Amino acid sequence: MKVLYQITIGTGNVFFAGTKDKISVMLVGSLGSSEKVCIGNLLRLTQGRNYQMHLKTESELGDLLLVKLFKETFLLGDDDWFCGFVSVETTNRLTYYFPCYSWITDSTPMEIIEGAARKRHEYNSPILEQYWVDKMQKRQEEYQWAVHAPGIPKIIHHEKAKDLPRDAKIPIERPLGILSIDEAISLLGLGEEEPSATAIAYISPVKDYVEEHWHEDWCFGYQFLNGLNPILIKQCKEIPEKFPVTEQMVGPFLGPNTSLQQEVQKGNIYLVDYEMLDGIKANPEAGHEYLGAPMCLLYVNPMNDLLPIAIQITQHPGPECPIFLPSDSHCDWLLAKMWVRNADVQVHQLVSHLLRTHLFGEIFGIATLRSLASAHPIFKLLMPHVKYTLHINIEARNLLISEGGVFDKAFSTGGTATVEGLQRGLKRTTYESMCLPDNLAARGVEKIPNYYFRDDAQKIWLAINKFTENIVDVYYENDASVQSDTELQAWVKEIFTEGLLANPLSGFPSSFHSKTELIKFLTMVIFTCTGQHSAVNVGQYEWSSSIENSPSIMRKPAPTEKGKVTKKDIIDTLPQGIQKYTVIATTYLLSKPAPIKTRLGTYEEERFTEPVARSHTTDFQQALLQIEQEITRRNKDLPLPYNYFLPSLIDNSVSI
């Protein structure tokens, strides 16, 4: 008696998955395999549509282990085909689900493993053992590490996105939308008498506020908390020797009946220090000769405003490096603040944005693809957050930091300074600094008022942490099960040795000893690729399209004495003409969202098949919805809303 299997093939959410090539299917079970049965072409199989067929066998196949799909070229060349999933229903109503979410690009048969999450030692079949070996060997051949420059994280070895494996490429219905600088200048109408429709569409309350208030001390201080780079400010527990600020200098700005030392002891004095820029030469290839390494002292006053009270433009105090104060001339103080903002732009773009979200996301992506099989529970958890990072980063590198790229034209740290800045940034990046709760505690900023980045980031971190904890609890019984997972241990070791260059001082783990360690690390990975990237990326055009607020290039050297700066000096220091337009267009390109994005918590590819894991995904989505509502309510009472951690604005992975 023949056994009947009902097979359903689905496309998932790919817009057009059809193929004119001939597709055949075979089932592989613990008791044997079916014949290869031709389906025909699937030219009309598009988004959301499924194809159903019946397959008969002479006898039971036992537990279904694999589905094999075959593509045979029809007439003129290969026609790639995307398979979202295959499900098989047996005669006794037992359903097997095979998540795929991959492209078949040639005549090599595609094997899809049954969807239950499993670790290396759980492949309890010679067939599955060989499947694992073949798949991982192919992955490690397709995704290899490469050196972009010594001393910075390794990258994917492909130089162009078109050379990536098809599964790592962004589908045609999710284009990057990257323009050239010239196209962006034209689109924004820069240099024209009237702004373009695109420029008008990008006007926001934040952009309006920046243009009106950028020169005010309150707005300057606010940006260290809720601007583009809100991760540098730290509590000042003692005044650094290299920044010899005295009571006589700043006492008048602290109010009566107090002193600098008293305010330090109260925890009201904060410091931002750009020491990592000290000694880096500005981009000489583009004629950018000037770059400072300033320090800025700030004070939380009784009205809870964070105000600058002292600025030193270099790390080396002396007669030619005065400490600028709010009581100095208007032009002196304004230009001193601009030098701080210039340094902040460099550190933001090089370290907070490029290094600590894009390049780290690429590290996580390469290691995940090389070390974790598609059935591994951590692969299923992470893939939505790292899948397209390789494609995005290749495009970003080619546009932004390649020789003659946007970075060379628009930032002081273009050219060779880019590599040096990244090298220094990596040396200073620790595991503690990448883990939000540890980072906040180390900087002593748990109680600074109006720090909306901190408040919202903690909510997103905790939601991700709870989600990862729930998933880990499903698949790991105890610490021993983490320790014995060879794939997992290979994954974290590869991140440490290949991606992070095995720096023992970084504090990053090279192995896991407990579930707690694993949960924390996974939370860091997902938060880095989602919420943290949103915080340093989404608002770039809002805050940085004002050249006065975010001067990315300084065309004159910093003042070496007080009382000499004029309004003309300030104008001559800032970018002008095409250089100015290039800077503005760059901020537009960097903050421009992908034409189609997938918001945090939205998992279009249903890789988990276990109901309990899917229920935790639903819980995560509900937690994010609650956060959205809380932030929206808070923002209604703010003169300047902080939106960068709204879950609806956070993409599921690093985008441009």
PADO-291418 format. One line per field, with one value per residue (C-alpha): residue number from 0; x, y, z. Coordinates in Angstrom, 1 decimal. Layout:
// PADO-291418
i: (NUM; ...)
px: (X; ...)
py: (Y; ...)
pz: (Z; ...)
***
This chain:
// PADO-291418
i: (0; 1; 2; 3; 4; 5; 6; 7; 8; 9; 10; 11; 12; 13; 14; 15; 16; 17; 18; 19; 20; 21; 22; 23; 24; 25; 26; 27; 28; 29; 30; 31; 32; 33; 34; 35; 36; 37; 38; 39; 40; 41; 42; 43; 44; 45; 46; 47; 48; 49; 50; 51; 52; 53; 54; 55; 56; 57; 58; 59; 60; 61; 62; 63; 64; 65; 66; 67; 68; 69; 70; 71; 72; 73; 74; 75; 76; 77; 78; 79; 80; 81; 82; 83; 84; 85; 86; 87; 88; 89; 90; 91; 92; 93; 94; 95; 96; 97; 98; 99; 100; 101; 102; 103; 104; 105; 106; 107; 108; 109; 110; 111; 112; 113; 114; 115; 116; 117; 118; 119; 120; 121; 122; 123; 124; 125; 126; 127; 128; 129; 130; 131; 132; 133; 134; 135; 136; 137; 138; 139; 140; 141; 142; 143; 144; 145; 146; 147; 148; 149; 150; 151; 152; 153; 154; 155; 156; 157; 158; 159; 160; 161; 162; 163; 164; 165; 166; 167; 168; 169; 170; 171; 172; 173; 174; 175; 176; 177; 178; 179; 180; 181; 182; 183; 184; 185; 186; 187; 188; 189; 190; 191; 192; 193; 194; 195; 196; 197; 198; 199; 200; 201; 202; 203; 204; 205; 206; 207; 208; 209; 210; 211; 212; 213; 214; 215; 216; 217; 218; 219; 220; 221; 222; 223; 224; 225; 226; 227; 228; 229; 230; 231; 232; 233; 234; 235; 236; 237; 238; 239; 240; 241; 242; 243; 244; 245; 246; 247; 248; 249; 250; 251; 252; 253; 254; 255; 256; 257; 258; 259; 260; 261; 262; 263; 264; 265; 266; 267; 268; 269; 270; 271; 272; 273; 274; 275; 276; 277; 278; 279; 280; 281; 282; 283; 284; 285; 286; 287; 288; 289; 290; 291; 292; 293; 294; 295; 296; 297; 298; 299; 300; 301; 302; 303; 304; 305; 306; 307; 308; 309; 310; 311; 312; 313; 314; 315; 316; 317; 318; 319; 320; 321; 322; 323; 324; 325; 326; 327; 328; 329; 330; 331; 332; 333; 334; 335; 336; 337; 338; 339; 340; 341; 342; 343; 344; 345; 346; 347; 348; 349; 350; 351; 352; 353; 354; 355; 356; 357; 358; 359; 360; 361; 362; 363; 364; 365; 366; 367; 368; 369; 370; 371; 372; 373; 374; 375; 376; 377; 378; 379; 380; 381; 382; 383; 384; 385; 386; 387; 388; 389; 390; 391; 392; 393; 394; 395; 396; 397; 398; 399; 400; 401; 402; 403; 404; 405; 406; 407; 408; 409; 410; 411; 412; 413; 414; 415; 416; 417; 418; 419; 420; 421; 422; 423; 424; 425; 426; 427; 428; 429; 430; 431; 432; 433; 434; 435; 436; 437; 438; 439; 440; 441; 442; 443; 444; 445; 446; 447; 448; 449; 450; 451; 452; 453; 454; 455; 456; 457; 458; 459; 460; 461; 462; 463; 464; 465; 466; 467; 468; 469; 470; 471; 472; 473; 474; 475; 476; 477; 478; 479; 480; 481; 482; 483; 484; 485; 486; 487; 488; 489; 490; 491; 492; 493; 494; 495; 496; 497; 498; 499; 500; 501; 502; 503; 504; 505; 506; 507; 508; 509; 510; 511; 512; 513; 514; 515; 516; 517; 518; 519; 520; 521; 522; 523; 524; 525; 526; 527; 528; 529; 530; 531; 532; 533; 534; 535; 536; 537; 538; 539; 540; 541; 542; 543; 544; 545; 546; 547; 548; 549; 550; 551; 552; 553; 554; 555; 556; 557; 558; 559; 560; 561; 562; 563; 564; 565; 566; 567; 568; 569; 570; 571; 572; 573; 574; 575; 576; 577; 578; 579; 580; 581; 582; 583; 584; 585; 586; 587; 588; 589; 590; 591; 592; 593; 594; 595; 596; 597; 598; 599; 600; 601; 602; 603; 604; 605; 606; 607; 608; 609; 610; 611; 612; 613; 614; 615; 616; 617; 618; 619; 620; 621; 622; 623; 624; 625; 626; 627; 628; 629; 630; 631; 632; 633; 634; 635; 636; 637; 638; 639; 640; 641; 642; 643; 644; 645; 646; 647; 648; 649; 650; 651; 652; 653; 654; 655)
px: (0.0; 1.4; 1.9; 0.7; 2.6; 1.1; 3.8; 3.4; 6.2; 6.0; 8.0; 7.9; 8.0; 10.2; 8.3; 9.1; 10.4; 9.3; 11.5; 11.0; 13.5; 12.2; 11.9; 11.9; 11.5; 12.6; 11.9; 14.5; 13.4; 15.0; 13.7; 14.5; 14.0; 11.3; 11.8; 12.7; 9.4; 9.2; 7.0; 7.6; 8.3; 7.1; 7.0; 3.9; 5.0; 5.2; 5.0; 2.6; 1.6; 2.1; 2.4; 0.8; 1.4; 1.2; 4.0; 3.4; 5.9; 5.9; 6.4; 6.7; 9.8; 9.9; 10.7; 11.3; 14.9; 15.5; 13.8; 15.9; 15.0; 16.5; 16.6; 17.2; 18.0; 15.3; 16.6; 18.4; 20.6; 19.9; 16.9; 17.4; 14.6; 13.8; 12.3; 10.8; 9.7; 8.5; 5.9; 5.0; 1.8; 1.8; -1.1; -1.6; -1.8; 1.7; 3.2; 6.9; 8.1; 11.3; 12.3; 14.6; 14.7; 17.4; 18.0; 18.6; 21.0; 22.4; 21.9; 23.3; 20.5; 19.4; 19.0; 16.7; 16.7; 13.6; 12.9; 13.4; 16.3; 19.2; 22.9; 25.8; 25.5; 21.8; 22.3; 21.4; 21.6; 24.5; 22.4; 22.1; 25.8; 26.9; 24.4; 26.0; 29.5; 28.6; 26.7; 29.3; 32.2; 30.3; 29.6; 33.2; 34.2; 31.7; 32.2; 35.9; 37.6; 39.7; 42.0; 40.8; 43.7; 45.9; 44.5; 40.8; 38.2; 38.4; 35.7; 34.1; 36.5; 34.2; 35.1; 31.8; 28.2; 27.5; 30.1; 28.4; 26.5; 22.9; 21.5; 23.6; 22.4; 19.5; 16.6; 15.6; 12.4; 14.5; 17.0; 19.5; 18.5; 22.1; 22.8; 26.0; 27.0; 26.2; 22.8; 22.1; 23.1; 20.8; 17.9; 18.1; 18.4; 21.6; 22.8; 19.4; 17.4; 14.6; 14.9; 13.7; 10.7; 13.0; 14.7; 11.3; 10.1; 13.1; 12.3; 11.5; 11.0; 14.5; 16.0; 14.0; 15.2; 18.8; 18.8; 17.3; 19.1; 22.4; 24.5; 22.9; 24.7; 21.6; 21.4; 25.2; 24.9; 21.7; 23.4; 25.8; 22.7; 20.3; 22.1; 24.0; 26.7; 25.2; 27.7; 30.8; 29.8; 30.9; 30.8; 33.8; 35.1; 38.2; 39.5; 42.2; 45.7; 45.7; 42.6; 43.6; 40.3; 40.2; 37.6; 38.4; 37.6; 34.3; 32.9; 30.8; 28.9; 28.0; 25.9; 26.2; 27.0; 28.8; 32.2; 33.7; 34.8; 31.4; 29.7; 32.1; 31.4; 27.6; 28.0; 26.9; 30.1; 30.6; 33.4; 33.6; 37.2; 38.2; 41.7; 41.5; 42.0; 45.2; 48.0; 45.8; 46.5; 43.5; 42.9; 45.7; 44.6; 41.5; 43.3; 41.8; 44.7; 43.1; 41.8; 41.7; 41.4; 39.3; 38.0; 34.7; 33.6; 29.8; 27.6; 24.1; 22.5; 19.6; 17.2; 18.6; 20.2; 23.5; 25.7; 29.3; 31.5; 35.1; 36.7; 40.3; 40.9; 43.9; 45.2; 48.2; 47.6; 49.9; 50.1; 49.0; 46.1; 43.8; 40.8; 37.7; 34.9; 31.3; 32.4; 34.8; 33.8; 30.9; 33.0; 35.7; 33.2; 31.2; 34.3; 35.5; 32.2; 32.5; 35.9; 34.2; 31.4; 33.9; 35.7; 32.4; 31.5; 34.7; 34.4; 30.7; 31.2; 34.3; 33.7; 30.2; 28.6; 31.0; 33.1; 30.7; 27.6; 28.5; 31.9; 30.8; 27.6; 29.7; 31.8; 28.7; 27.3; 30.4; 31.0; 27.3; 27.4; 30.7; 30.2; 26.4; 24.4; 20.9; 19.2; 21.1; 18.8; 21.3; 21.5; 17.7; 17.7; 20.4; 20.0; 17.2; 19.6; 22.8; 21.6; 22.1; 24.9; 27.6; 25.9; 25.2; 28.8; 30.3; 28.2; 28.9; 32.7; 32.7; 30.7; 32.1; 35.5; 37.1; 39.9; 38.3; 35.0; 32.6; 34.6; 37.6; 35.6; 33.3; 35.2; 38.5; 39.3; 39.1; 42.1; 44.7; 43.1; 40.2; 42.2; 44.1; 40.9; 39.4; 42.6; 42.4; 38.7; 39.0; 41.8; 39.5; 36.4; 35.8; 33.1; 31.9; 31.5; 29.4; 27.0; 24.6; 24.1; 27.8; 28.5; 26.1; 27.5; 31.1; 30.4; 28.4; 25.4; 22.6; 21.2; 21.9; 18.6; 16.9; 19.0; 16.4; 18.9; 19.7; 16.1; 14.9; 18.0; 17.5; 14.0; 15.0; 18.0; 15.8; 13.2; 15.9; 17.5; 14.2; 13.7; 17.1; 16.8; 13.5; 15.0; 18.1; 16.0; 14.2; 17.3; 19.8; 19.0; 21.9; 25.4; 26.9; 24.8; 26.3; 29.8; 29.3; 27.9; 30.8; 29.2; 28.4; 32.0; 33.5; 31.2; 32.3; 35.9; 35.8; 34.3; 37.1; 40.1; 39.2; 36.8; 38.3; 41.9; 42.2; 42.9; 43.0; 42.5; 39.2; 37.3; 35.3; 34.8; 36.4; 34.2; 31.0; 30.8; 27.2; 23.8; 24.1; 27.2; 25.5; 22.3; 24.3; 26.4; 23.4; 21.7; 24.7; 24.8; 21.1; 21.1; 24.2; 22.7; 19.3; 18.7; 22.3; 22.6; 19.3; 20.5; 23.6; 22.2; 18.6; 19.0; 22.1; 20.4; 18.4; 21.4; 24.2; 22.8; 23.4; 27.1; 27.4; 26.1; 28.2; 31.2; 32.8; 35.7; 37.7; 39.5; 41.5; 43.6; 42.2; 42.7; 45.8; 44.8; 41.7; 40.1; 41.2; 38.4; 36.1; 32.9; 34.9; 37.2; 34.3; 32.9; 36.3; 36.7; 33.5; 33.0; 31.8; 30.4; 30.6; 32.4; 29.5; 27.0; 29.0; 28.8; 25.1; 24.5; 26.6; 24.5; 21.4; 22.9; 24.0; 20.6; 18.4; 16.4; 16.2; 13.2; 11.8; 12.8; 11.9; 11.2; 12.7; 10.8; 9.3; 10.5; 9.4; 11.3; 9.8; 12.9; 11.7; 9.2; 8.7; 5.5; 7.2; 9.9; 7.2; 5.3; 8.4; 8.7; 5.1; 5.9; 8.9; 6.7; 4.2; 7.0; 8.2; 4.6; 4.5; 7.8; 6.5; 3.5; 5.6; 8.0; 5.2; 3.5; 6.7; 7.5; 4.2; 5.4; 8.8; 9.7; 12.1; 10.9; 13.5; 12.4; 15.5; 14.5; 10.9; 10.7; 8.8; 12.0; 14.5; 15.4; 15.9; 19.5; 22.2; 21.2; 23.1)
py: (0.0; 3.4; 6.1; 9.6; 12.8; 16.3; 18.8; 22.6; 24.9; 28.6; 31.7; 33.5; 37.2; 37.5; 39.5; 37.3; 33.9; 32.2; 30.4; 29.1; 26.3; 22.8; 22.1; 18.6; 17.4; 14.4; 13.4; 11.7; 9.8; 7.6; 4.5; 5.6; 8.2; 8.9; 9.1; 12.5; 13.9; 16.8; 19.7; 21.7; 25.5; 27.8; 31.0; 32.3; 31.6; 35.0; 36.6; 34.9; 32.2; 28.5; 25.5; 22.2; 18.7; 15.1; 12.6; 8.8; 6.3; 2.5; 2.4; 4.6; 6.8; 6.9; 10.2; 12.8; 14.2; 16.3; 17.7; 17.8; 20.4; 20.1; 22.8; 21.9; 24.7; 25.4; 26.6; 29.9; 30.0; 29.6; 31.3; 31.8; 30.6; 31.4; 28.8; 30.1; 26.8; 23.3; 21.6; 17.9; 16.3; 12.5; 10.1; 10.1; 13.9; 14.4; 17.6; 18.3; 21.8; 22.6; 26.3; 27.3; 31.0; 30.4; 30.9; 28.0; 29.4; 26.5; 22.8; 21.7; 20.1; 22.0; 20.0; 21.4; 20.0; 19.5; 22.6; 21.5; 23.5; 21.3; 21.5; 19.6; 16.5; 16.2; 15.2; 11.6; 10.1; 9.4; 11.3; 14.4; 14.1; 14.3; 17.1; 19.1; 18.5; 19.4; 22.6; 24.0; 23.2; 25.1; 28.0; 28.4; 28.4; 31.1; 33.4; 34.1; 36.7; 39.4; 42.2; 45.6; 47.3; 46.2; 46.8; 47.1; 44.3; 41.9; 42.0; 39.7; 38.8; 39.9; 43.3; 43.9; 43.1; 41.4; 38.7; 37.7; 34.4; 35.1; 34.5; 37.3; 39.9; 42.2; 41.1; 43.3; 44.4; 45.7; 48.0; 50.0; 53.3; 54.6; 57.6; 59.3; 62.6; 64.5; 62.9; 63.7; 67.4; 67.6; 65.8; 68.2; 71.3; 72.4; 75.7; 76.5; 79.5; 77.3; 73.9; 70.8; 68.8; 66.1; 68.7; 70.0; 66.4; 65.9; 68.9; 67.8; 69.4; 68.4; 69.9; 73.1; 73.3; 72.8; 75.5; 77.9; 77.0; 75.4; 78.3; 78.1; 76.4; 74.4; 72.9; 72.2; 70.3; 68.5; 66.7; 64.8; 63.2; 62.9; 63.8; 61.6; 60.5; 60.1; 57.5; 59.6; 61.8; 60.6; 61.8; 63.7; 62.4; 64.6; 67.3; 65.8; 67.2; 67.7; 69.9; 72.4; 74.0; 76.1; 77.3; 80.9; 80.0; 78.3; 79.3; 82.1; 79.6; 77.3; 79.8; 81.0; 78.9; 76.2; 75.4; 73.3; 70.7; 70.5; 70.0; 67.3; 65.5; 65.9; 64.3; 67.3; 67.8; 65.8; 65.4; 64.7; 63.9; 63.3; 62.1; 59.3; 62.0; 63.4; 63.3; 62.1; 64.3; 65.6; 64.4; 66.0; 64.4; 66.7; 69.7; 69.2; 70.2; 70.8; 68.4; 68.9; 66.6; 68.8; 68.3; 69.8; 70.2; 70.4; 71.2; 70.1; 73.2; 73.4; 73.6; 70.2; 71.8; 70.4; 73.4; 73.6; 75.6; 75.0; 73.9; 73.1; 72.3; 70.1; 67.5; 69.7; 72.7; 75.7; 79.3; 78.4; 76.2; 78.4; 77.2; 78.8; 79.9; 81.1; 84.5; 84.9; 86.9; 85.5; 84.5; 82.9; 80.7; 79.9; 78.8; 76.7; 74.9; 74.3; 72.6; 70.3; 69.6; 68.9; 66.3; 64.8; 64.3; 62.4; 60.1; 59.6; 58.6; 56.5; 54.8; 55.1; 54.5; 52.8; 50.7; 49.8; 49.1; 48.4; 46.7; 44.8; 43.8; 42.4; 40.5; 38.9; 38.1; 36.4; 34.3; 33.3; 32.1; 30.3; 28.6; 27.9; 25.6; 26.8; 24.5; 25.8; 27.7; 30.7; 30.9; 31.0; 33.8; 35.9; 35.6; 38.3; 40.7; 40.0; 38.6; 41.6; 43.3; 42.0; 43.5; 46.8; 47.1; 46.4; 49.1; 51.5; 50.9; 51.5; 54.7; 56.1; 55.0; 53.7; 55.9; 59.1; 58.1; 60.4; 60.2; 61.7; 64.6; 65.4; 64.6; 65.7; 62.0; 60.9; 59.4; 57.7; 59.3; 56.9; 53.8; 55.4; 56.4; 52.9; 51.4; 53.6; 53.0; 49.3; 49.4; 51.4; 49.3; 46.9; 44.4; 46.5; 49.5; 47.4; 46.2; 49.0; 48.5; 48.1; 51.1; 53.4; 52.3; 52.8; 56.3; 57.2; 58.5; 56.6; 59.7; 62.5; 64.2; 64.3; 61.5; 60.0; 57.9; 56.1; 55.6; 54.3; 52.3; 50.4; 49.5; 48.1; 46.3; 44.7; 43.6; 42.0; 40.5; 38.9; 37.5; 36.0; 34.6; 32.9; 31.4; 30.2; 28.6; 26.6; 25.1; 25.0; 23.1; 24.3; 25.7; 22.4; 22.3; 25.7; 24.5; 21.4; 23.2; 23.0; 25.2; 27.9; 27.8; 28.0; 31.0; 33.1; 32.2; 33.2; 36.6; 37.1; 35.9; 36.8; 39.8; 41.4; 40.4; 38.5; 41.5; 40.1; 43.6; 44.1; 41.8; 40.1; 36.4; 33.8; 31.0; 30.7; 29.0; 29.6; 30.5; 33.9; 34.7; 33.5; 35.6; 38.7; 38.3; 37.6; 40.7; 42.8; 41.4; 42.1; 45.5; 46.6; 45.7; 47.3; 49.8; 51.1; 51.6; 53.4; 55.8; 56.9; 56.7; 57.8; 61.4; 62.3; 64.6; 66.3; 67.1; 67.3; 69.1; 72.3; 72.9; 75.3; 72.6; 69.8; 71.1; 68.0; 69.9; 72.9; 75.0; 77.1; 76.2; 76.4; 79.8; 79.9; 82.9; 84.6; 87.8; 87.5; 85.5; 87.4; 86.5; 86.3; 83.8; 81.5; 81.8; 81.1; 78.0; 76.3; 74.5; 76.7; 76.2; 72.7; 71.4; 72.5; 70.9; 67.7; 67.6; 68.1; 65.6; 63.1; 63.4; 62.9; 59.7; 58.3; 58.8; 57.9; 54.8; 51.8; 52.0; 49.0; 48.1; 45.4; 46.8; 45.3; 42.2; 41.5; 38.1; 37.6; 34.4; 31.9; 29.9; 28.6; 25.8; 25.0; 26.6; 27.7; 29.6; 31.3; 32.3; 34.0; 35.9; 37.1; 38.2; 40.2; 42.0; 42.8; 44.2; 46.4; 47.7; 48.7; 50.5; 52.3; 53.6; 54.6; 56.6; 58.2; 59.4; 60.8; 62.7; 64.5; 66.5; 67.3; 70.4; 68.3; 64.7; 61.8; 59.2; 57.1; 54.2; 54.0; 50.3; 51.4; 53.3; 50.6; 48.3; 44.6; 44.8; 47.4; 49.5; 52.3)
pz: (0.0; -1.0; 1.5; 0.7; 1.7; 1.2; 0.5; 0.7; -0.6; 0.4; -0.5; 2.8; 2.3; -0.8; -3.3; -6.4; -5.8; -9.0; -11.5; -15.0; -14.2; -13.4; -9.7; -8.2; -4.6; -2.6; 1.0; 3.2; 6.3; 8.9; 7.0; 3.5; 0.7; -1.8; -5.5; -6.9; -8.1; -10.6; -9.7; -12.9; -13.0; -10.2; -12.3; -10.6; -7.0; -5.5; -2.1; 0.3; -2.3; -1.6; -3.9; -2.9; -4.3; -3.3; -3.2; -2.9; -1.7; -1.7; 2.1; 5.2; 5.3; 9.1; 10.8; 8.1; 8.3; 5.2; 2.1; -1.0; -3.7; -7.2; -9.9; -13.5; -15.9; -18.5; -21.8; -21.3; -18.2; -14.5; -12.9; -9.1; -6.9; -3.3; -1.0; 2.3; 3.8; 3.0; 5.2; 4.8; 6.2; 6.6; 6.2; 10.0; 10.1; 11.5; 10.1; 9.6; 9.0; 7.2; 7.4; 4.5; 3.6; 1.0; -2.7; -5.0; -7.5; -9.4; -10.0; -6.7; -4.7; -1.7; 1.5; 4.2; 7.7; 9.7; 11.8; 15.3; 16.9; 17.6; 18.6; 17.2; 19.4; 18.7; 15.0; 15.9; 12.4; 10.0; 7.4; 9.5; 10.6; 7.0; 6.4; 9.1; 7.8; 4.3; 5.2; 7.6; 5.2; 2.5; 4.8; 5.9; 2.2; 1.3; 4.3; 5.1; 7.2; 5.6; 6.9; 5.9; 7.8; 10.7; 14.2; 13.2; 13.2; 10.4; 7.7; 5.1; 2.3; -0.5; -1.9; -3.7; -2.6; -5.9; -5.0; -1.8; -1.6; -2.7; 0.8; 2.2; -0.4; 0.3; -1.8; -4.7; -2.9; 0.0; -1.8; 0.2; -1.5; -1.3; -3.5; -4.5; -2.9; -6.1; -6.3; -2.6; -3.1; -6.1; -4.3; -1.3; -3.5; -1.8; -3.3; -4.7; -3.6; -2.3; -0.5; -2.4; -1.5; -0.1; 2.2; 3.4; 4.0; 6.4; 8.5; 12.0; 15.5; 16.3; 13.2; 13.7; 17.3; 16.4; 13.8; 16.3; 19.5; 18.5; 19.9; 23.4; 26.2; 27.1; 23.6; 23.6; 26.9; 26.0; 23.1; 25.3; 26.8; 23.9; 20.7; 18.3; 20.6; 24.1; 25.3; 26.1; 29.1; 32.5; 36.0; 37.0; 40.4; 40.4; 38.0; 35.8; 36.1; 32.3; 32.6; 35.3; 36.0; 39.2; 41.5; 40.5; 36.9; 37.2; 40.6; 39.2; 37.1; 40.0; 41.9; 45.5; 48.6; 46.8; 45.2; 42.4; 44.9; 46.6; 43.3; 42.4; 45.6; 45.0; 41.6; 39.6; 37.6; 34.4; 31.8; 28.1; 27.0; 23.4; 24.3; 21.7; 19.0; 20.5; 17.9; 15.0; 12.0; 10.2; 6.6; 4.6; 1.3; 1.3; 2.8; 6.2; 8.5; 11.9; 14.5; 18.3; 21.2; 23.6; 27.1; 28.3; 31.9; 32.5; 35.4; 36.3; 37.7; 40.2; 37.3; 36.0; 32.9; 31.8; 31.0; 29.8; 32.2; 30.8; 27.6; 26.7; 23.0; 23.4; 25.9; 26.7; 29.0; 28.7; 27.5; 24.0; 25.2; 27.3; 29.1; 27.6; 29.9; 29.4; 30.6; 27.7; 24.6; 22.7; 19.7; 21.9; 23.7; 20.6; 18.7; 21.6; 21.7; 17.9; 18.5; 21.0; 18.5; 15.7; 17.9; 18.8; 15.1; 14.5; 17.5; 16.8; 13.1; 13.6; 16.9; 18.2; 14.7; 12.3; 14.7; 17.5; 15.5; 11.8; 12.2; 15.3; 13.6; 10.7; 13.2; 14.7; 11.3; 9.9; 13.0; 13.1; 9.5; 10.0; 13.3; 13.8; 11.6; 10.5; 13.0; 15.9; 18.3; 18.6; 14.8; 14.6; 17.3; 15.7; 12.0; 11.7; 13.4; 11.4; 8.0; 5.8; 7.7; 5.3; 2.3; 4.0; 5.3; 1.9; 0.3; 3.2; 3.0; -0.7; -0.4; 2.8; 3.8; 0.6; -0.8; -2.1; -0.5; 1.4; 4.6; 2.9; 1.7; 4.7; 7.9; 9.5; 10.1; 6.5; 4.7; 6.9; 10.0; 9.5; 10.1; 13.0; 14.6; 14.2; 15.7; 18.7; 19.0; 19.1; 21.7; 23.9; 23.4; 26.2; 26.8; 29.7; 27.4; 25.0; 27.7; 28.5; 32.3; 32.9; 30.7; 32.5; 35.9; 34.8; 33.6; 36.7; 34.9; 36.5; 38.2; 35.7; 35.0; 31.6; 30.2; 27.9; 26.0; 29.3; 30.2; 26.9; 26.2; 29.5; 28.5; 25.2; 26.8; 29.4; 26.8; 24.7; 27.8; 28.8; 25.3; 25.1; 28.6; 27.6; 24.4; 26.2; 28.9; 26.2; 24.7; 27.6; 30.7; 32.8; 32.7; 31.7; 28.5; 27.5; 28.2; 26.1; 23.1; 20.7; 18.0; 20.6; 22.0; 18.5; 17.7; 20.7; 20.2; 16.6; 17.5; 20.0; 18.0; 14.4; 14.8; 17.9; 17.3; 20.6; 22.7; 26.3; 27.8; 26.1; 28.6; 25.9; 26.6; 24.4; 25.9; 27.9; 31.3; 32.2; 30.9; 32.5; 30.5; 27.3; 27.9; 28.6; 25.4; 23.2; 24.6; 23.8; 20.2; 19.5; 21.3; 19.4; 16.0; 16.8; 19.5; 19.8; 16.1; 16.0; 18.8; 16.9; 13.4; 13.0; 14.0; 12.0; 9.5; 12.3; 14.4; 11.9; 8.8; 10.7; 10.0; 12.9; 15.3; 13.9; 12.0; 10.6; 9.2; 10.7; 8.1; 10.5; 13.6; 17.1; 18.9; 21.1; 23.1; 24.2; 23.0; 19.4; 17.8; 15.5; 13.7; 10.5; 12.1; 12.9; 9.4; 7.8; 10.1; 9.0; 5.7; 2.9; -0.6; -2.1; 1.0; 3.1; 0.7; 0.8; 4.6; 4.6; 1.9; 3.8; 6.9; 4.8; 3.3; 6.6; 8.3; 5.3; 6.2; 4.0; 1.6; 3.3; 6.9; 9.3; 12.8; 15.9; 17.0; 13.6; 12.4; 8.8; 8.7; 11.1; 11.9; 15.3; 15.0; 18.7; 20.1; 23.3; 21.4; 19.2; 22.3; 23.7; 20.4; 20.9; 24.5; 23.2; 20.7; 23.4; 25.6; 22.7; 22.1; 25.8; 25.5; 22.4; 24.4; 27.4; 25.2; 23.3; 26.5; 27.9; 24.7; 24.8; 27.7; 26.3; 24.4; 22.4; 21.9; 22.1; 19.6; 18.7; 20.9; 19.7; 18.7; 15.5; 14.4; 15.3; 12.5; 13.2; 12.1; 11.3; 8.3; 6.6)
***
